[in-house]
């Protein structure tokens, strides 16, 4: 199967995938990444715990779809560095025949993914998720993904890096339009109501990330909901991550950062 060659790795500046790896307690990062993470944690000391909330949310949703809804195909867009309890591990625990394709144009992620993840039901694509048509035409994806059957498409902590809302909507719509009825959109996004201390904190975080070289944007509930246009939302709707089918009573206290993200799942009619 032809593959695009991996671009050269750049270790001279922070890398978003490696930064997330450092936040999650992984080992695939470098001093330049730890410095950027330390700057982030100075502003948001609970950042590591909330990074794990994003992963836990995705695991709960994938478990529900693979088990209860019997979804057999997952497209994880902007998947990031392999870590514990990756999408394929959760999906295949509840549906052993589930196909999972990870998509990330970051060469660091591709190198690690190709070394650690690939088998006959797990594949790694280096396509640029911002171009749905080209991504779905990528040889890795086109050979294995059956678009005439339901697919669960996952954008976990991805779209808040697309600063233009119309562009973010167009990206989501490009995938949704290509999917069969009964497919799912799984999405998390940084959120702000734009007011009070939380709004000021969100703007501070956006400024910090822009300074690191990876701009983010906290959007309003209405803006995030617009990414689900044309889909039917599953209960409990678009909510804070810790409110989406939590597993038992919460043990760790909630912080301001927990209230600056939302997650939801929509199904294509």
C-alpha positions in Angstrom: 0.0 0.0 0.0 1.6 3.4 -1.0 2.1 5.8 1.9 3.2 9.4 1.9 6.7 9.8 3.2 7.1 11.1 6.8 8.3 14.7 6.9 11.4 15.3 8.9 10.9 15.6 12.7 11.5 19.0 14.2 12.8 18.9 17.8 13.6 22.6 18.0 10.1 23.8 19.1 7.3 22.4 21.2 5.1 19.8 19.6 1.4 19.6 20.5 1.2 15.8 20.4 4.3 15.6 22.6 2.9 18.2 25.0 -0.3 16.2 25.4 1.8 13.2 26.0 3.7 15.0 28.8 0.4 16.2 30.3 -0.9 12.6 30.3 2.2 11.2 32.0 3.7 9.6 28.9 7.4 9.2 27.9 7.4 10.4 24.3 8.4 14.0 24.7 11.4 16.2 25.2 12.7 19.1 27.2 11.3 21.7 24.9 7.8 20.1 25.3 8.1 20.0 29.1 9.0 23.7 29.2 5.8 24.5 27.2 3.8 22.3 29.5 5.3 23.9 32.6 4.2 27.3 31.3 0.7 26.0 30.7 0.5 24.4 34.2 1.7 27.7 35.8 -1.6 29.2 34.5 -3.7 26.0 34.8 -2.3 23.7 37.5 -5.0 21.1 37.0 -4.3 20.8 33.3 -3.0 17.3 33.5 -6.1 16.0 35.3 -8.3 17.7 32.7 -6.3 16.3 29.8 -7.1 12.8 31.3 -10.8 13.9 31.4 -10.8 14.2 27.6 -9.3 10.7 27.3 -11.8 9.3 29.8 -14.7 10.9 28.0 -13.6 9.4 24.7 -13.3 5.9 26.3 -16.8 6.1 27.8 -18.3 7.1 24.4 -16.4 4.5 22.4 -17.3 1.8 24.9 -21.0 2.8 24.5 -20.9 2.8 20.7 -18.9 -0.3 20.3 -20.8 -2.3 22.9 -24.4 -1.0 23.1 -24.7 0.4 19.6 -22.5 -2.3 17.9 -20.5 0.2 15.9 -17.8 -1.6 14.0 -15.8 1.3 12.5 -14.0 4.2 14.2 -12.2 7.1 12.6 -10.1 8.9 15.2 -9.2 12.3 13.7 -6.2 14.2 15.2 -5.6 11.1 17.4 -2.4 12.3 19.0 0.3 10.1 20.6 -0.5 6.5 21.5 -1.2 6.2 25.2 -2.9 3.8 27.6 -6.5 2.8 26.7 -6.4 4.0 23.1 -9.5 4.0 20.9 -8.9 0.6 19.4 -8.3 -1.0 22.8 -11.6 0.3 24.1 -13.6 -0.5 20.9 -12.2 -4.0 20.5 -12.8 -4.9 24.1 -16.5 -4.6 23.4 -16.5 -5.4 19.7 -13.5 -7.6 18.8 -14.0 -7.0 15.1 -14.0 -3.2 15.3 -11.9 -1.4 12.8 -10.0 1.7 14.0 -8.2 4.2 11.9 -6.0 6.9 13.5 -5.5 10.0 11.5 -2.8 12.6 12.4 -0.5 14.5 10.1 2.0 15.1 12.8 5.1 13.0 11.9 5.9 12.3 15.5 2.5 10.7 16.0 2.8 8.8 12.7 6.2 7.3 13.6 5.0 6.1 17.0 1.6 4.9 15.7 3.1 2.9 12.8 5.6 1.3 15.3 3.1 0.5 18.0 -0.5 0.3 16.7 -0.9 -1.2 13.3 -2.4 -4.6 12.7 -5.1 -6.0 10.5 -7.9 -4.0 12.3 -5.8 -0.9 13.4 -4.4 1.5 10.8 -2.6 4.9 10.9 -3.0 7.6 8.3 -0.9 10.7 7.9 -3.7 12.6 6.1 -4.5 16.2 7.0 -7.9 16.0 8.7 -8.7 19.6 7.7 -9.3 18.3 4.2 -12.1 15.7 4.5 -12.2 14.8 0.8 -8.4 14.1 0.6 -8.5 12.4 4.0 -11.2 10.0 3.0 -9.4 9.3 -0.3 -6.1 8.5 1.5 -5.0 5.0 0.5 -5.0 3.7 4.1 -8.5 5.0 4.7 -10.0 4.2 1.3 -8.8 0.6 1.4 -10.2 -0.2 4.9 -13.1 2.1 5.8 -16.5 1.1 4.4 -18.5 4.3 4.1 -21.7 2.5 3.2 -21.8 1.2 6.8 -22.0 3.3 10.0 -18.8 5.0 11.2 -18.0 6.8 14.4 -15.9 9.9 13.7 -14.0 11.2 16.7 -12.8 14.8 17.1 -11.4 14.8 20.6 -9.8 18.1 21.6 -9.2 19.0 17.9 -11.6 21.6 16.6 -10.7 24.3 19.1 -7.4 24.5 17.2 -9.3 25.6 14.1 -9.7 29.4 14.7 -12.2 30.1 11.9 -15.6 28.7 13.0 -16.8 28.5 9.4 -13.8 26.4 8.5 -14.4 24.1 11.5 -18.1 23.7 10.5 -17.0 22.9 6.9 -14.5 20.3 8.1 -17.1 18.5 10.2 -19.7 18.8 7.4 -17.3 17.3 4.9 -17.0 14.1 7.0 -20.7 13.9 8.0 -21.9 14.2 4.4 -19.7 11.3 3.4 -21.0 9.0 6.1 -23.9 6.5 6.0 -27.0 7.1 8.0 -26.6 5.7 11.5 -23.0 7.1 11.8 -21.9 9.1 14.8 -20.0 12.3 15.4 -18.1 12.4 18.7 -16.8 15.8 19.6 -15.1 17.7 22.5 -14.3 21.4 22.4 -13.0 24.2 24.6 -16.0 26.3 25.9 -16.6 29.7 27.4 -19.7 31.7 28.2 -17.4 34.8 27.6 -18.3 36.4 30.9 -16.9 36.7 34.4 -13.7 35.0 35.8 -14.1 31.9 33.6 -14.3 34.0 30.5 -11.2 35.9 31.4 -9.5 32.6 32.3 -10.4 31.1 28.9 -9.0 34.2 27.1 -5.8 33.9 29.1 -5.4 30.3 28.1 -6.0 31.1 24.5 -3.3 33.8 24.7 -0.9 31.3 26.3 -1.4 28.7 23.6 -1.0 31.3 20.9 2.4 32.2 22.4 3.5 28.6 22.4 2.6 28.4 18.7 -0.6 26.3 18.9 -3.6 28.8 19.0 -6.8 27.6 20.5 -10.3 29.2 20.7 -12.9 28.7 23.5 -16.3 28.9 21.8 -19.8 29.6 23.0 -22.3 26.7 23.5 -24.2 27.9 20.5 -21.1 27.9 18.3 -20.2 24.4 19.4 -23.8 23.2 18.9 -23.6 24.4 15.3 -20.9 21.8 14.6 -23.7 19.2 15.1 -26.1 20.8 12.6 -28.2 18.1 10.9 -27.5 15.5 13.5 -29.6 14.1 16.4 -27.9 14.6 19.8 -27.7 11.6 22.1 -28.5 12.1 25.8 -27.3 13.9 27.8 -26.6 16.3 25.0 -23.8 18.8 24.9 -22.4 18.9 28.4 -19.3 19.3 30.5 -17.2 16.1 30.0 -17.6 15.0 33.6 -21.4 15.1 33.1 -21.4 12.7 30.1 -22.3 9.4 31.7 -19.8 9.5 34.6 -18.6 6.2 36.1 -19.7 6.3 39.7 -19.4 9.2 42.2 -16.7 11.8 41.5 -13.7 11.5 43.7 -11.6 14.5 42.5 -12.9 18.0 43.1 -14.0 20.0 40.1 -11.9 23.1 39.1 -12.5 26.0 36.9 -10.8 24.2 34.0 -13.4 21.4 34.1 -16.1 24.0 33.2 -14.2 25.2 30.1 -14.9 22.2 27.8 -18.0 20.5 26.4 -18.6 17.2 24.8 -21.4 15.5 22.8 -22.4 12.8 20.5 -24.6 13.1 17.4 -26.1 10.5 15.1 -26.7 11.0 11.4 -30.4 10.3 10.7 
